[in-house]
Amino acid sequence: MAGWSGRVVKIAVINGPNLNLLGTREPEIYGTTTLAQIEERLRVVASELNAEIGFAQYNGEGEIVGAIHDMRGTADGALVNAGAYAHSSLAIRDALAAIAIPFVEVHLTNIFAREPERRRSVLAGAAVALVCGFGAVSYELALRGLLSKLKQDA
């Protein structure tokens, strides 16, 4: 955010498997908002907060790890919705820890109210925060929270 750091803060948004199907994938669970609509809303919020934002979505674990590596030195923070990989991927967790940038883990649903295998996150321990259960608004809350944290820590 310009003004407190002397430059625009750059935020990366990484989305994992099946999130490209939002809007039509199990709408009773994930809602009817598409990933493109979430991205458009985040662009508006980022603009209001003088931040730059970039988006990526990958279905493969290795692609996500590669995208995380690419954030090193180019992003000040990240929002990460690793989808089902959040519950099992030590590779993604290790990549996030290795690049050492603050990130917020995001989920559309309340993972703690779902099936037992979805009630734990291997990413959460490395995250600044975890936002879940607010549907598409979870991303906006995560972005606002992350930018606030980055400003506080500057």
Secondary structure, DSSP 8 states (H G I E B T S, - for coil): -TTTSSS-EEEEEEE-TTGGGTTTSSHHHH-S--HHHHHHHHHHHHHHTTEEEEEEE-SSHHHHHHHHHHHTTT-SEEEEE-GGGGGT-HHHHHHHHHHT--EEEEESS-GGGS-GGGS--SSGGGSSEEEESSTTHHHHHHHHHHHHHHHHH-
